[in-house]
Amino acid sequence: MKIIKKITNGILLILIGLLHTSLAISPEGGGKQFLNAANSYFFNISSGGDELPLEAGQTGLDVLAFFWFFYFGLLLIPLGLLVHSIEKNKRILPYSFTVSYLVFVLAGGYMIPNSGMTIIMLPHAIYMLIISYVKKRKANSTQ
């Protein structure tokens, strides 16, 4: 039970980021795209605007999907470190941050309902919002 109490929202974000990134590079995920990107030292992995308009067979959508999946996973790690640092110092996460995080997750869950956004991140965002609200009310009542 002690271990569970030490797991902060920041640690959960770091774990989600690590899982996201590892799935992006795994053979079952974006492994093929990762190897192709690695062969170019991750430089110019997509033609970008030259691929517009998006057309089947003409656009490397698999590369773009891999990139954003991988990049989002990496982005969650420093965000998790920041949130963990705030929580570890017994400070309250800004309520505006938790609301923004929930809105972000709701939008992602709406767009891709059968994904980790809905299954993992939505319950976490709701939990974070509730904890932030409770801590904020508790801090205001002691003042």
Sequence and secondary structure as in RCSB ss.txt:
>XXXX:A:sequence
MKIIKKITNGILLILIGLLHTSLAISPEGGGKQFLNAANSYFFNISSGGDELPLEAGQTGLDVLAFFWFFYFGLL
LIPLGLLVHSIEKNKRILPYSFTVSYLVFVLAGGYMIPNSGMTIIMLPHAIYMLIISYVKKRKANSTQ
>XXXX:A:secstr
 HHHHH  HHHHHHHHHHHHHHHHHSTTTTHHHHHHHHHTTTSS S GGGG S  TTTS HHHHHHHHHHHHHHH
HHHHHHHHHHHHHTT    HHHHHHHHHHHHHHHHHSSSSHIIIIIHHHHHHHHHHHHHHHHHHHHH 
